[in-house]
Amino acid sequence: MHTASAPAKVILFGEHAVVYGQPAIAVPVSSLRATVQVTSGKGLHIVAANLGRTLPININADVVDDALALTAKLVLQTLKLPAPDLTLTLDSQIPMASGLGSGAAVSTALARALSSALGQPLDNETLNTIVYEVEKKHHGTPSGIDNTVIVYEQPVYFVRQQPIERLNIAKPFTLIVADTGKSALTRVAVGDVRKLYEANKDHIQPILDAIGSLVKDARLALEHGDIAALGPLMLQNHAYLQEASLCSTGLGARVGTAMKAGALGAKLSGGGRGGNMIALVTPETRNNVEQALLNAGAVHAFFTMVS
């Protein structure tokens, strides 16, 4: 039996602006994972345990309407192999449509498991290319940051169409990730920003430029271990996204709750119309912030160490 997994992710700085050529920083959330187990079977099937469905894969058919089937088809096309007699059972801890990279994590785990079971495990570069193609199904015009940080499972400084830069975190820090419980498709938010951009470029472009400059400051802070500098930068990034009409009322309220409970900084993470927010905390404030967010209505709240 072959098993493979992939982590969730959060965008620390730069969501949305990254689609327009600005830098972004993303980090893996290794405590939340999508896992795929491969066993023998008759024909190729994907069992999505969380969704209660079994999907037979016909690689000769048009499968672009299903991300799981598309992932399997692209792997087999890349390896130049026919469909094997295997069953791939998927189990994911990562909430869908919440800004945690669920789609990219599932595709990554699935592609890794299938290629390994076939005796030709994909290298990260090839895997990243495949998952990016599937991400287009999820997001329309994705930046590529989700698949990159999840495939490599390392903090990354990312600029679209430029080489990946692994980010050096000089001093570990702790984030609280809180889920509003409201699903929000990233591609819808990305499409809304596109409409705003095309309708009023003179207003939106300076916001995107300001976010890009802020991300560069955040990189320097991370590389020099200046964790205290991250809090104000998170709040400023959040304010810019609010100015671009990308923060739901629930996310804005959660940011305020985290700050009142002692967080060093907080912001939305991801699409912004729902999903998750993140808060920078210390060991002393971690429990207080987590409980405050749960009391304020967060469906889930958990901490992750970034290093």
N, C-alpha and C positions, 0 to 999 in steps of 0.2 A: 504493500500500500504506500502510495506517495502522498505527502502532505506539504502544502505551501501556504504562506500567509503574507499579509501586507498590512501596514499600519494606517490609522487615520492621519489627518493632518490639520493644522490650523494655519491661516495666514496671519503672521504677526504684524506685518505692515505692508501696505501698498495694493490691497485688493482694488479691482476695477481700473485703477490707473495703469496697472501692468498690461492691460489689454491694448493700451495706447503707447506702448514703448517705454514706459517708466519702470524702474526697478521695483521689486517686491521681495520680501523675506518671508519664507514659510518654514515651519518646523514640523517634524513628525510627532504624532501622539502614539507612541509605541504601546501604550497600555490598552488601547482600543484596536482590535484587529478584525480583518476578514480572513477566514480560513477555508481552504478547499482540500478535501480528501478524495483520492482517486482509487476506485476499486474496479475489478473486472465487471463486465456487463455484456449485454447484447446490443450492438449499435452504440452510438455516442449519445449520452444523455447528461443533462445538467439538472441536478436536483437543488432547487433553491429552498432550503429548509425554512428560512424566515418568511418566505412568501407562500409556502405551502403549495408549490407547483413543481412539476417535472417537465423539462423542455427537451424533446428529441431534436438533435442537430442534423440537418441535411445541408452539407457544405455546398451542394450544387444548387441550392435554392437561394433566393434573395433574402438575406437575414438582417438587413440593415435596420429593420424596425425593432430588433431586440439586441440590447447591448451584450448580453451573455452569449448569445449565439454568434454575434459578430466577432467577439473576442476569440471564440474557439475557431471560427472560420479563418480569421487572420493568422492565428498561430499555425494552423495546418497549411495554409498557403505559403507562409514564410518557410516552413520546414519541408515543403513539397511532399507532403504525406497525405494518404487517404484518411478518412474518418476511422478511428480505431473502435474496438469494442470495449468501451470504458464508461463508467459512471462517475461523474464529478459532483460531489456533494458540497454545497456552499453553506457556510454558517457565518454570519457577520454580526459583530457587536456594535457596529457603527450605525447610528441613526441615519436614515436616508433623508436627502433634501434638507440638510441642516448645516452645511458649510464645512463638514468634516472630511470631505473627499471620499464619501462612500462609494461612488461609482468607480473612481480610479482605483481604489483599494480592492474592490471586488474583481475588476478586470485584471489587475496585477496578480492577485492570488490565483485566479483561474488560469491565466496564461503560464504562470510559473509551474503550477501543478501539472497541467497538461503536457507542457514541453518536457518536464522532468520525467513524467511517466512514459513518454515516448523515447527516452534515452538521449534527447537532444536539448538540454536545458538552455534557455535563451540567456544571452549576456544582457546586462542592464541597458545598454544602448539600444539594442534591437527591441527589447521588451518595452522600453520607454516610447519608441516609435509606434508600436502596436497600440499601447494604451492611449496614446495621444489621439490616434485615429478613432478609437472608441469614444474618447471624451468629446469628440465633435458631435456624436450622437446625443450626449447628455447636455452639452452647453452651447452648441451652435458655433461660436467663435471663441474657443477656450484659449487662455493665455499659454497653457502648457505647464503652469506651476504645480498644479495638483499632481499630475502624473509624475513629474520630475522628483518632487520631494518624497512621494510615496514609493516609487521604484527604487530610489537610492537610499531611502530611509536615513537621510541626513539633513540638517539645516542647510538651506540653500539661499543664495542671493541670485535672483533670477531676472534676466532681461530678455524679453521675447526675441527670438532669432539670434541670440548670442550664446556662446558656450556657457554651460553650467558652471557656476562658481560655488564650491562647497564653502560654507560659512564657518569660520572658527569662533566658537563660543568660549571666550576666555574665562568666564565665571558662570557656573550653572545658576539657573533661576527657576522659580516655580510659577506656573500659571494655573488659575482656576478656569475651567471651561464650563459654561452654564448653557443649557439648552432651553430655549423658550417653549419648546414643544410645538411651535408653529412651523410647519414645513414651508420651504420657499425654494423654488427651483432657481439655481444660479443663472441659467441661461435667460430666464425671464428678466432678472435684474440687469444682466449684461445687456440685453436688448433694450431695456428702458434707458440705460445710460447712453447707448448708441443714439437713441431718439433725441435725448437731451443734447447730446454733443452736436448732432447734425442740425438741430433747431437753434442752438445758441452756443456756438463754438467759442465765441468771445468770452462767455461767462465760464464755461466748463473747462476750457484748456488751462487757464491759470490755476484752477483747483487741482487738476491732474499734475501740473508742473510742480506745485507746492508739495503735493504728496510725494512726488519723486525725490525732491530735495530732502524732505523729512526722512525718507527711507535711507538715504545715504548717511544722514546723521545717526540713524539707528544702527547702521552697520558698524560705524566707528565705535559707538558705545558698546556694542556687543563684543567687538574684537579687543577692546581695551578693558573689558570687565566692569564698565561703568553702568551697573544695573539701575542705579537711582535715576539716571538720565532717561531710561526707557519709559517711565511712567508718564511724564509730561508729553513725550512724543506720541504715546498711545492716545492720550486725550486729544491732542491736536489732530492726529490722523482721523479719529472718530468725528471731530468737529467738521473737518473737510468733507467727510462722507455725508454728514447731516446736511451740509450746505448743498450737496449734489442730490438731495432728496432720497438718500439711500438707507436711511435708518428708520426702522419701524418704531412705533411708540413703545412696544414691549422691550425692544433692545435698548432704547434710550433710557427707559426706566431702570433696567438691570444695571446699566453702567453707573447710574446715579447711586443705586443701592450698594454696589461694590465699593464705590469711593467712600460713602458714608460709613461703611463697615471697616475701613482701614486699608483698602487696596492702594498700591502705589500708582496705579494707572489702570485704565480699562477701555475697551473699544469693542465694536462689533467685529466679527470675523467671518468673511465670506460675502455672500450676496447682499445681506443687509435687510432683506424684507421679512426676515424670520430667522430661524436657525439659532446660531450660537453667538455669544459674546465671550470675551476672555478678560481676565483680570490678573494683573501682576501682584503677587503677594509675597510676604516674608513668612518664615516658619511660625512667627508669633501671630500673624494676622490670618493665616490660611484657614483655620477652622471657623473663625468668626465670619469671614467673607463667604465661605461656602454655605454656612448655615443661613446667613442673611439672604443669599440668593435663593435658597430653597424656600425660605419663609415668604419671599416676595413672589413666589409662583414658578420658579424655574422647575422644569420637569426633572432634569438631571443636573447635577453639578459634581465635578470631580477635578482633582488636581493632577498635573503632569509635570515632571521635572525635565527641563530642557538643558542639554549639555553638549 
